[in-house]
Amino acid sequence: MDFRRYFLWGALFISGYMLFLQWSQDYGPQSTQSVAQSTQSQTDTSLETRDDLPMATQSGNQANTDIPDNAKQLAPGKLIEVTTDTLRVAINPVGGDIVEAALLQYKKELGKPDPFVILADSTEQTYVTQSGLVGRNGPDASSEGRPVYQSEQTSYRLTEGEDSLDVNLYYTDANGVKYTKTFRFSAGKYRIRQLITVDNAATTTWRGNLFAQIKRDNTPDPSQATSMGLQPYLGGAISNEETKYDKISFSDMAEEPIKTTTTQGWVAILQHYFVSAWVPEQGQKVTIQARTNGDFNIIGFTGSAVEVAPGTQGTLSSTFYVGPKLQDHLQDTAENLELTVDYGWLWWLAKPLFWLLTLIQSFVINWGIAIILVVVCVKAVFFKLSATSYRSMAKMRKFGPEIAKLKEQHGDDRQAMSQAMMTLYKKEKINPLGGCLPILVQMPVFLSLYWVLMESVELRHAPFFLWINDLSVMDPYFILPILMGLSMLGQQMLNPTPPDPMQARIMKIMPIAFTFFFLWFPSGLVLYWVTNNTLSIVQQYIITKRIEKEA
């Protein structure tokens, strides 16, 4: 029985099947419609339908103009612009919502000055965040529509040397209750602290609930990394005491709305490389909801009712993150939020690989070189195991002529042939399974690096050398996939020829099949595979020559 053949078949099948499953999970059909976004467009400030917001228990009253003396009334539709070193956002005074957000340190397209826009409210796309107060006295529960806030300025900028910037919005209801909605921006950060202060100047107790949610339509992910008309996961995610990280696709929201109560966690909408998330105050009881409303997908939370006695103030706080999936930023924002950088079930292997990759990159300042050096480190760790495997394969190659003679001797008697081969293996101390170990060892590392390179926003628009100016997308000239196929062919030339003709033909087809398969893979991943194959060829060539010299 040819154990080596079946192990090779099994390893190849498992590797291919797992790659297919992950590819299918990460990618799905997408419309070719472009997603044009512009932070200069005017936002439609027509009142939201009541179904968009958490259900109110009692309507409030229409706003009046009783605001601080230094505040300036804004006409509906006039957006309040805020610029920091990382973000440029636009706030709609109707509801006081962030309706546009551009990431100034990330470009929409490589080589062009326009920043990447993640939140937008235009004719092409609706992807906004909404927050406010509902409940018995909440102004966002008013039957007259959402409150129209006023601000001291129409434009704010975090200047160099400043650590933070507070943008205050003001609203006073008919009962004399004053609301101050503060967005606190920090230098170098993508998280925005939100504080809503209720100054109860009325004669009765104020009662309301804080809510915050993200609203998105079904337009495709504009940050897609491939050119095959496919896109990675686009959908929602939640975290609570029971589940640290749970994906909730838009289709799941449509089929069965999610509603759960928790005192820990967050809600988010994910796309390739970027994420938006609301984080309530940890330790306070909130209700998390995920649902659809017409063409919109909505995920958010509603806090427990809060009371503010007459003549006193109360503040309700939360945090909004909008930006790239940078693990250190996500960890600083909320516990488990870094899990939105989804490495799949091999996270335990992917995380140390990512740590090693970033450590090396901090010295070499080139992600392509860092990938090559990670491969060198991995090969060093498995050097002895690989050497044992290559030595076994070299012996199989050495005794190839004798195996061919055994085949001629026994003809079609497969049982006798298998027994004769096992006798030969035992006599010459050959492990028929030894040659399969390099494939089995590489498989989890390859899959882990697949997730690392696909999920790491650090590789987005990261150049290597010459024609490779973005390691996160396919090689535009297919040079790396061709080199990968040639390296596989070189490895086969050093391996023993399989005794089974069918197996031999399949092995010859593999370099062509894998070359075609890798044509659309990110160039960073193909670079890893080329480097790994090249080092394997060098190691295997040296061992083979030593075995031949000993003979």
C-alpha positions as CSV (number, residue, x, y, z in Angstrom):
1,M,0.0,0.0,0.0
2,D,1.5,3.4,-1.0
3,F,1.0,5.4,2.2
4,R,2.9,8.4,0.8
5,R,0.5,8.7,-2.1
6,Y,-2.5,8.8,0.1
7,F,-1.0,11.2,2.5
8,L,-0.1,13.5,-0.3
9,W,-3.6,13.3,-1.7
10,G,-5.0,13.9,1.8
11,A,-2.8,16.9,2.5
12,L,-3.5,18.4,-0.8
13,F,-7.2,17.9,-0.5
14,I,-7.4,19.3,3.0
15,S,-5.3,22.4,2.1
16,G,-7.3,23.1,-1.0
17,Y,-10.6,22.5,0.7
18,M,-9.8,24.8,3.6
19,L,-8.6,27.5,1.2
20,F,-11.8,27.2,-0.8
21,L,-13.9,27.5,2.3
22,Q,-12.1,30.6,3.5
23,W,-12.1,32.1,0.1
24,S,-15.9,31.5,-0.2
25,Q,-16.4,33.0,3.3
26,D,-14.3,36.1,2.7
27,Y,-15.6,36.8,-0.8
28,G,-19.0,36.9,-2.4
29,P,-20.6,38.3,-5.6
30,Q,-20.7,42.1,-5.8
31,S,-22.2,44.6,-8.1
32,T,-19.7,46.4,-10.3
33,Q,-21.4,49.7,-9.5
34,S,-18.9,52.2,-8.3
35,V,-19.3,53.7,-4.9
36,A,-18.6,57.4,-5.4
37,Q,-18.3,59.3,-2.1
38,S,-17.7,63.0,-1.4
39,T,-17.3,64.9,1.8
40,Q,-18.3,68.1,0.0
41,S,-21.9,66.9,-0.7
42,Q,-24.8,68.4,1.1
43,T,-26.7,66.0,3.4
44,D,-30.4,65.5,3.1
45,T,-31.7,66.7,6.4
46,S,-35.2,65.5,6.1
47,L,-36.4,63.9,9.3
48,E,-35.6,60.2,9.8
49,T,-38.5,57.8,9.9
50,R,-39.4,56.8,13.5
51,D,-38.6,53.2,12.7
52,D,-34.9,54.2,12.4
53,L,-34.6,55.1,16.1
54,P,-35.3,53.1,19.2
55,M,-38.9,53.2,20.2
56,A,-39.8,56.1,22.4
57,T,-42.1,55.8,25.4
58,Q,-43.4,59.4,25.2
59,S,-43.0,62.2,22.7
60,G,-41.0,65.3,23.6
61,N,-41.4,68.9,22.4
62,Q,-40.1,71.0,19.6
63,A,-36.9,72.9,20.0
64,N,-36.6,76.6,20.7
65,T,-33.8,79.0,20.3
66,D,-32.8,79.3,24.0
67,I,-29.1,78.6,23.6
68,P,-25.9,80.1,25.1
69,D,-25.2,83.6,23.9
70,N,-22.1,82.7,22.0
71,A,-23.8,79.9,20.1
72,K,-24.6,80.4,16.4
73,Q,-27.8,79.2,14.8
74,L,-27.2,76.9,11.8
75,A,-29.6,76.5,8.9
76,P,-30.7,72.9,8.4
77,G,-28.4,71.1,6.0
78,K,-25.4,73.2,6.9
79,L,-22.9,70.6,8.2
80,I,-20.4,71.3,11.0
81,E,-16.9,70.3,9.8
82,V,-14.2,69.0,12.2
83,T,-10.6,68.3,11.1
84,T,-7.9,66.5,13.2
85,D,-4.6,64.9,12.1
86,T,-6.4,61.6,11.5
87,L,-10.1,62.5,10.7
88,R,-12.2,64.9,8.8
89,V,-15.8,64.5,9.9
90,A,-19.1,66.3,9.2
91,I,-21.8,66.6,11.8
92,N,-25.4,67.2,10.9
93,P,-27.1,69.7,13.3
94,V,-30.4,67.8,12.8
95,G,-29.9,65.1,15.5
96,G,-26.3,66.0,16.0
97,D,-25.1,62.9,14.0
98,I,-21.8,62.2,12.4
99,V,-22.8,61.7,8.8
100,E,-19.4,61.9,7.0
101,A,-15.9,60.7,8.0
102,A,-12.7,60.7,5.9
103,L,-9.5,59.0,7.1
104,L,-6.8,61.6,6.3
105,Q,-3.9,59.1,6.6
106,Y,-5.4,56.6,4.2
107,K,-5.9,57.3,0.5
108,K,-8.9,56.3,-1.5
109,E,-6.6,55.1,-4.3
110,L,-2.9,54.6,-4.5
111,G,-1.0,57.6,-5.8
112,K,-4.0,60.0,-5.5
113,P,-4.5,62.7,-2.9
114,D,-8.1,62.0,-2.0
115,P,-8.6,60.5,1.5
116,F,-10.5,57.3,2.0
117,V,-14.1,58.1,3.0
118,I,-15.7,55.5,5.3
119,L,-18.9,57.3,6.4
120,A,-21.0,59.2,3.9
121,D,-24.6,60.4,3.4
122,S,-25.1,61.1,-0.3
123,T,-27.2,59.9,-3.2
124,E,-24.6,57.1,-3.8
125,Q,-24.3,55.8,-0.3
126,T,-25.8,56.0,3.2
127,Y,-23.4,55.0,6.0
128,V,-23.8,57.2,9.1
129,T,-23.9,57.0,12.8
130,Q,-26.8,58.3,14.9
131,S,-27.0,59.0,18.6
132,G,-29.1,60.9,21.1
133,L,-31.7,60.6,23.8
134,V,-35.1,58.7,23.6
135,G,-37.5,57.7,26.3
136,R,-40.1,59.7,28.2
137,N,-38.4,63.1,27.9
138,G,-35.8,62.3,25.3
139,P,-35.7,65.0,22.5
140,D,-35.1,62.4,19.9
141,A,-38.4,60.8,20.8
142,S,-40.4,63.9,19.8
143,S,-43.2,63.4,17.3
144,E,-42.0,66.7,15.7
145,G,-38.8,65.0,14.6
146,R,-35.2,65.1,15.9
147,P,-33.8,68.1,17.6
148,V,-31.9,70.7,15.6
149,Y,-28.6,71.5,17.5
150,Q,-26.7,74.8,17.4
151,S,-23.0,75.3,17.6
152,E,-20.5,78.1,18.4
153,Q,-18.7,77.6,15.0
154,T,-19.3,75.9,11.7
155,S,-15.8,74.7,11.4
156,Y,-13.3,73.2,13.9
157,R,-9.7,72.2,13.6
158,L,-7.4,70.4,16.0
159,T,-4.2,72.4,15.7
160,E,-0.7,71.1,16.0
161,G,0.4,70.8,19.6
162,E,-3.1,70.3,21.0
163,D,-4.0,66.9,22.5
164,S,-7.8,67.2,22.2
165,L,-10.6,69.2,20.8
166,D,-14.2,69.5,22.1
167,V,-17.0,70.3,19.7
168,N,-20.1,71.3,21.6
169,L,-23.7,71.3,20.2
170,Y,-26.6,72.9,22.1
171,Y,-30.3,72.4,22.2
172,T,-33.0,73.5,24.6
173,D,-36.5,72.1,24.7
174,A,-39.8,73.8,25.4
175,N,-39.7,72.8,29.1
176,G,-36.4,74.6,29.6
177,V,-34.2,71.4,29.7
178,K,-30.8,72.2,28.1
179,Y,-28.8,69.6,26.3
180,T,-25.1,69.8,25.4
181,K,-23.8,67.2,23.0
182,T,-20.0,67.1,23.1
183,F,-17.8,65.2,20.6
184,R,-14.2,65.0,22.0
185,F,-11.5,64.3,19.4
186,S,-8.0,63.3,20.4
187,A,-4.7,63.8,18.5
188,G,-3.5,60.7,16.6
189,K,-6.7,58.7,17.5
190,Y,-9.7,57.4,15.6
191,R,-12.0,57.1,18.6
192,I,-14.4,60.0,19.4
193,R,-15.7,60.4,22.9
194,Q,-19.4,61.5,23.1
195,L,-20.8,63.2,26.2
196,I,-24.5,64.3,26.4
197,T,-25.2,66.6,29.4
198,V,-28.8,67.1,30.5
199,D,-29.2,70.3,32.5
200,N,-32.7,70.0,34.0
201,A,-34.0,73.5,34.5
202,A,-37.6,72.3,34.5
203,T,-39.7,71.7,37.6
204,T,-40.2,68.0,37.1
205,T,-37.8,65.0,36.9
206,W,-36.3,64.4,33.5
207,R,-36.2,60.7,32.3
208,G,-34.7,59.3,29.2
209,N,-32.4,56.7,27.6
210,L,-29.1,57.1,25.7
211,F,-29.0,55.4,22.3
212,A,-26.3,55.1,19.6
213,Q,-26.4,53.2,16.4
214,I,-24.8,52.7,13.0
215,K,-26.9,52.8,9.9
216,R,-25.8,51.5,6.5
217,D,-27.3,50.6,3.2
218,N,-26.4,47.6,1.0
219,T,-23.8,49.3,-1.2
220,P,-20.7,47.3,-1.8
221,D,-17.5,47.7,0.1
222,P,-15.4,50.4,-1.5
223,S,-12.2,49.2,0.2
224,Q,-12.2,45.9,-1.6
225,A,-8.7,44.6,-2.3
226,T,-9.1,42.4,-5.3
227,S,-10.0,43.0,-8.9
228,M,-12.1,39.9,-9.5
229,G,-15.4,41.6,-8.7
230,L,-15.4,40.0,-5.2
231,Q,-15.3,41.5,-1.7
232,P,-14.4,40.4,1.8
233,Y,-16.9,40.2,4.7
234,L,-19.2,43.2,4.9
235,G,-21.6,43.1,7.8
236,G,-22.2,43.6,11.5
237,A,-20.5,42.3,14.7
238,I,-21.3,42.4,18.4
239,S,-19.5,41.6,21.6
240,N,-21.0,40.8,25.0
241,E,-20.4,38.7,28.2
242,E,-21.3,35.5,26.5
243,T,-19.5,36.0,23.1
244,K,-16.4,38.0,22.7
245,Y,-16.9,38.4,19.0
246,D,-19.8,37.3,16.9
247,K,-20.5,38.2,13.2
248,I,-24.0,39.2,12.3
249,S,-24.4,39.5,8.5
250,F,-26.9,41.9,7.0
251,S,-28.9,38.9,5.7
252,D,-29.0,37.5,9.3
253,M,-30.4,40.9,10.5
254,A,-33.1,40.7,7.8
255,E,-34.1,37.1,8.7
256,E,-34.1,37.5,12.4
257,P,-33.5,40.8,14.3
258,I,-31.0,40.5,17.2
259,K,-31.9,41.8,20.6
260,T,-29.8,41.1,23.7
261,T,-29.0,42.7,27.0
262,T,-25.4,43.1,28.3
263,T,-23.2,45.2,30.6
264,Q,-20.1,44.6,28.5
265,G,-19.3,44.8,24.9
266,W,-19.8,46.9,21.7
267,V,-21.5,46.9,18.3
268,A,-19.8,47.4,14.9
269,I,-20.0,47.3,11.2
270,L,-17.0,45.7,9.4
271,Q,-15.6,46.1,6.0
272,H,-12.2,45.3,4.5
273,Y,-9.5,47.0,6.5
274,F,-11.9,49.4,8.3
275,V,-14.5,49.4,11.0
276,S,-17.0,51.7,12.8
277,A,-18.1,50.8,16.3
278,W,-20.1,52.1,19.2
279,V,-18.9,51.3,22.7
280,P,-21.2,52.0,25.6
281,E,-19.9,52.7,29.1
282,Q,-18.8,49.3,30.4
283,G,-20.6,48.0,33.4
284,Q,-23.8,49.7,32.6
285,K,-26.8,47.7,31.4
286,V,-27.6,48.2,27.7
287,T,-29.8,46.5,25.1
288,I,-28.0,45.6,21.8
289,Q,-30.1,45.5,18.7
290,A,-29.3,44.5,15.1
291,R,-32.1,44.8,12.5
292,T,-33.1,46.0,9.0
293,N,-35.4,48.9,8.2
294,G,-36.3,48.9,4.5
295,D,-33.0,49.2,2.6
296,F,-31.0,50.0,5.7
297,N,-29.1,47.8,8.1
298,I,-29.0,49.2,11.7
299,I,-26.9,48.0,14.6
300,G,-26.7,49.8,18.0
301,F,-27.5,49.9,21.7
302,T,-30.0,51.6,24.0
303,G,-29.1,52.3,27.6
304,S,-31.3,51.9,30.7
305,A,-33.5,54.8,31.7
306,V,-31.7,57.7,33.6
307,E,-33.4,60.3,35.8
308,V,-32.2,63.8,36.3
309,A,-33.8,65.7,39.2
310,P,-35.0,69.3,38.8
311,G,-32.1,71.8,39.1
312,T,-29.4,69.2,38.6
313,Q,-27.3,67.9,35.7
314,G,-26.6,64.4,34.4
315,T,-24.1,63.2,31.7
316,L,-24.4,60.1,29.5
317,S,-21.3,59.0,27.7
318,S,-20.1,56.6,25.1
319,T,-17.3,56.1,22.5
320,F,-17.4,55.9,18.8
321,Y,-14.6,54.4,16.7
322,V,-14.3,55.0,13.0
323,G,-11.1,54.1,11.3
324,P,-8.7,51.4,10.2
325,K,-8.4,48.0,11.9
326,L,-5.2,48.9,13.8
327,Q,-5.0,46.5,16.7
328,D,-3.4,48.8,19.2
329,H,-6.0,51.5,18.6
330,L,-8.8,49.0,18.8
331,Q,-7.5,47.5,22.1
332,D,-7.2,51.0,23.6
333,T,-10.9,51.7,22.7
334,A,-12.6,48.6,24.0
335,E,-11.9,45.0,25.2
336,N,-12.1,42.5,22.4
337,L,-12.6,45.2,19.7
338,E,-9.3,44.0,18.2
339,L,-11.0,40.8,17.3
340,T,-12.6,42.6,14.4
341,V,-9.2,41.9,12.8
342,D,-10.5,38.4,12.1
343,Y,-7.8,35.7,11.7
344,G,-10.3,32.8,11.7
345,W,-9.8,29.7,13.7
346,L,-6.0,29.8,13.4
347,W,-5.8,33.1,15.3
348,W,-3.5,31.5,17.9
349,L,-0.9,31.0,15.1
350,A,-1.8,34.2,13.2
351,K,-1.3,36.6,16.1
352,P,2.3,35.7,16.8
353,L,3.0,35.7,13.1
354,F,1.6,39.2,12.9
355,W,3.6,40.3,16.0
356,L,6.8,39.0,14.4
357,L,5.9,40.6,11.0
358,T,5.4,44.0,12.6
359,L,8.5,43.7,14.8
360,I,10.7,43.0,11.8
361,Q,9.0,45.7,9.7
362,S,9.9,48.2,12.4
363,F,13.5,47.6,11.7
364,V,13.6,47.1,7.9
365,I,10.8,49.6,7.1
366,N,9.5,47.5,4.2
367,W,6.6,45.1,4.5
368,G,7.9,42.9,1.6
369,I,11.3,42.4,3.2
370,A,9.5,41.7,6.5
371,I,7.5,39.0,4.9
372,I,10.7,37.4,3.5
373,L,12.4,37.5,6.9
374,V,9.3,36.0,8.5
375,V,9.6,33.1,6.1
376,V,13.3,32.8,7.0
377,C,12.4,32.6,10.7
378,V,9.7,30.0,10.1
379,K,12.1,27.9,8.1
380,A,14.6,28.2,10.9
381,V,12.1,26.9,13.4
382,F,11.2,23.9,11.3
383,F,14.7,23.4,9.9
384,K,15.4,20.0,11.6
385,L,11.9,18.6,10.8
386,S,12.2,19.7,7.2
387,A,15.7,18.3,7.0
388,T,14.4,14.9,8.1
389,S,11.6,15.0,5.6
390,Y,13.9,16.1,2.7
391,R,16.4,13.3,3.7
392,S,13.6,10.8,3.5
393,M,12.6,12.1,0.1
394,A,16.2,12.1,-1.1
395,K,16.4,8.4,-0.2
396,M,13.1,7.7,-2.0
397,R,14.7,9.4,-5.0
398,K,17.9,7.3,-4.6
399,F,16.0,4.0,-4.6
400,G,13.6,5.1,-7.4
401,P,15.2,2.6,-9.9
402,E,14.8,-0.3,-7.4
403,I,11.1,0.6,-6.9
404,A,10.7,0.6,-10.7
405,K,12.2,-2.9,-10.8
406,L,9.8,-4.1,-8.2
407,K,6.9,-2.8,-10.2
408,E,8.1,-4.7,-13.3
409,Q,8.6,-7.8,-11.2
410,H,5.2,-7.8,-9.6
411,G,3.2,-6.3,-12.5
412,D,-0.5,-5.7,-11.5
413,D,-0.3,-7.5,-8.2
414,R,-0.7,-4.4,-6.0
415,Q,-0.6,-6.3,-2.8
416,A,2.7,-8.0,-3.5
417,M,4.1,-4.7,-4.8
418,S,3.1,-2.9,-1.5
419,Q,4.6,-5.7,0.6
420,A,7.9,-5.6,-1.4
421,M,8.1,-1.8,-1.1
422,M,7.5,-1.9,2.7
423,T,10.3,-4.5,3.0
424,L,12.6,-2.2,1.0
425,Y,11.6,0.8,3.2
426,K,12.3,-1.2,6.4
427,K,15.7,-2.4,5.1
428,E,16.9,1.0,4.0
429,K,15.3,2.8,7.0
430,I,13.1,5.0,4.8
431,N,10.0,6.6,6.2
432,P,7.4,6.6,3.4
433,L,5.5,9.4,5.2
434,G,8.5,11.6,5.8
435,G,8.2,13.4,2.5
436,C,4.6,14.5,3.4
437,L,5.6,16.4,6.5
438,P,6.8,19.6,4.8
439,I,3.3,20.0,3.2
440,L,1.6,19.3,6.5
441,V,3.8,21.7,8.3
442,Q,3.4,24.5,5.8
443,M,-0.4,24.2,5.6
444,P,-1.3,25.9,8.9
445,V,1.4,28.5,8.5
446,F,0.2,29.2,5.0
447,L,-3.4,29.6,6.1
448,S,-2.4,31.8,9.0
449,L,-0.4,34.1,6.8
450,Y,-3.3,34.2,4.4
451,W,-5.5,35.7,7.1
452,V,-2.7,38.0,8.4
453,L,-2.0,39.4,5.0
454,M,-5.7,39.7,4.0
455,E,-6.7,41.4,7.2
456,S,-3.8,43.6,8.0
457,V,-4.5,47.2,7.0
458,E,-0.8,47.9,7.4
459,L,-0.2,46.2,4.0
460,R,-2.8,48.3,2.2
461,H,-0.9,50.4,-0.3
462,A,2.4,49.2,1.1
463,P,5.1,49.0,-1.6
464,F,7.8,46.4,-2.0
465,F,10.2,46.9,-4.9
466,L,10.0,47.6,-8.7
467,W,6.5,46.8,-10.1
468,I,5.0,45.8,-6.7
469,N,3.7,49.0,-5.2
470,D,0.8,47.5,-3.2
471,L,1.3,44.2,-1.4
472,S,-2.4,43.9,-0.6
473,V,-3.5,43.4,-4.2
474,M,-2.6,41.0,-7.0
475,D,0.6,41.3,-9.0
476,P,-0.4,43.4,-12.0
477,Y,2.0,41.6,-14.3
478,F,1.6,38.1,-12.8
479,I,5.4,37.8,-12.3
480,L,5.3,36.5,-8.8
481,P,2.6,33.8,-9.5
482,I,4.7,32.6,-12.4
483,L,7.8,32.5,-10.2
484,M,5.8,30.5,-7.7
485,G,4.8,28.0,-10.3
486,L,8.4,27.6,-11.4
487,S,9.5,27.1,-7.8
488,M,7.0,24.3,-7.4
489,L,8.3,22.7,-10.6
490,G,11.8,23.0,-9.2
491,Q,10.8,21.2,-6.0
492,Q,9.2,18.4,-8.0
493,M,12.4,17.9,-9.9
494,L,14.2,17.2,-6.6
495,N,11.4,14.9,-5.4
496,P,11.2,11.1,-6.3
497,T,8.9,10.3,-9.1
498,P,5.7,8.7,-7.8
499,P,5.4,5.0,-8.8
500,D,1.8,5.4,-9.6
501,P,1.3,6.9,-13.2
502,M,-1.9,8.7,-12.2
503,Q,-0.2,10.3,-9.2
504,A,2.8,11.3,-11.3
505,R,0.5,13.1,-13.9
506,I,-1.4,14.9,-11.1
507,M,1.9,16.1,-9.6
508,K,3.0,17.5,-12.9
509,I,-0.3,19.4,-13.2
510,M,-0.1,20.9,-9.7
511,P,2.4,23.8,-10.6
512,I,0.1,24.9,-13.4
513,A,-3.0,24.7,-11.3
514,F,-1.5,26.5,-8.4
515,T,0.0,29.2,-10.6
516,F,-3.5,29.9,-12.0
517,F,-5.0,29.8,-8.5
518,F,-2.4,32.3,-7.2
519,L,-2.9,34.8,-10.1
520,W,-5.4,36.8,-8.0
521,F,-3.9,36.3,-4.6
522,P,-2.4,39.4,-2.8
523,S,1.1,39.8,-4.0
524,G,2.3,39.8,-0.3
525,L,1.0,36.2,0.1
526,V,2.5,35.1,-3.2
527,L,5.8,36.6,-2.1
528,Y,5.7,34.5,1.0
529,W,5.1,31.4,-1.0
530,V,7.9,32.1,-3.5
531,T,10.3,32.7,-0.7
532,N,9.3,29.6,1.1
533,N,9.6,27.4,-2.0
534,T,13.0,28.9,-2.9
535,L,14.4,28.2,0.6
536,S,13.0,24.7,0.5
537,I,14.7,24.1,-2.9
538,V,18.0,25.2,-1.5
539,Q,17.7,23.1,1.6
540,Q,16.5,20.1,-0.3
541,Y,19.2,20.4,-3.0
542,I,21.9,20.4,-0.4
543,I,20.5,17.4,1.4
544,T,20.0,15.5,-1.9
545,K,23.6,16.1,-3.0
546,R,24.9,14.9,0.4
547,I,22.9,11.7,0.2
548,E,24.1,11.1,-3.4
549,K,27.7,11.8,-2.3
550,E,27.4,9.3,0.6
551,A,26.2,6.7,-1.8
